[in-house]
Amino acid sequence: MIDLEAFRHAALSFPGATEAPHFDKPSYRFRGKIFATCHAREHRAVLKLPVVAQSVFCAAPASPFCPVPGSWGAQGYTFVDLATVPAPMFRDALEQAYRHVAGTGR
C-alpha cells in the first residue's frame, strides 16, 4: 500500500516538483502544472499520464489503474488504487506523469 507520506516522498523526489493544495487534496506540480493528486482517505490517486501510457497501465486484468470518467480520462487523467498498486509500478506511473507534465518525455 502507498500511504500519503510515501506518495509525498516519491512525488517530491523529482526535480522542480512542488506540493500545493488542490481543493482539499494535496497536489504535486511542476511549474504550476499538476501531475498528481493524492486522495489518501479513499486510498486513491489521480495521475496525468500520456494517453498511450494510460492505456497500457489500464489494460491488465484487475489493474489498479483506470481512466477518470469522461473527458478528463480522455486527456490521460487516471485513477490509481493505492491499496493494491505494487510500489515499483506506482513509481513508474508517477514518473511518467511527472515527465509528461514537465515535457521531458521518456
N, C-alpha and C positions, 0 to 999 in steps of 0.2 A: 504494500500500500504506500502511496505517495502522500505524505501529510503536508500541511501548509509550510512548515519550516524547510522540508526537503525541496518542495516546489520553489519556494523563495530563493533558497541557496542555488538551485540549478538555474533559475531564470536570471538571477543577478550575476551569474558567472560569465556571461557574455559581455564583450567589450561594449561600453556605452549603454548597457541596459539599466533602466531605472524602474522604480516602483512608484505608482501613484494610484489613488482611488479611482474606480470606475463605478459610479453609483455607490453601492455598499460593498463592493468586492475589490480585492487588490488586483491591479493590472500591472503588466510588465511591458515596458515600451522601449523602443529605440527611436531617438529623436522625436518623441511625442506620439509615435505610431504604435498602437497596441499589437503585440504578437501573442500575448497570452493573458487570460484571466483565470483566477482560482476561485472556485465556489466550494470552499472547504466543508461547509456543513452538509452539502449534497454529495461530497466525495467526487466532485466533477470539476473539470477544467474546460476551457474553450481555447483552442489554438487556431491561429490564422495560417493555415497551410496552403502551399500551392495546390491547385485543384488536382493535378496528377498525383501528388503525394497523398492527398486526402483519399483518392480512390484506392490507392494501394493499401493504406492503413485500414480502411474500412472494409476491404474485400474479404478478409479471412472470416470463416465461420466463428461466431461468438467473439468477434473483435471487440476490444474495449473502446474502439473509435466508432463514431457515427456522425454524419453531417448534421449540422444545426438545421432544423426545418426551414423551408422557404428560401428566399433569395440570399440570406446570409450564408446558408450552406452551399449554395451555388457559387459563392465567392471564395469558398475554401474554409469557412469557419466550421470547426469540427469539435464535437464533444469528446471528452476523454474520461472514462470511468477510472478515477484514481484509486479505487479499491481493488481493481483487478489488473490494471496495466502493469506489465513487467517493467522494472526500473530502466533497463537498457533501451527498451522500445520507447518509453516515455522520453528519455533523454534524447533519442534520435529525433522523435517528432518535435520536441521543443526546439532543438537546434534547427530543424528545417523551418519551423515557424519564424524563429529569430532571423535566419538568413533570408527568408522570403521578404520580411518587412525591412530588413537592413539593406536589401538589394545586393547581397554578396553571393547569392546563388550557392551552388554546391559543386 
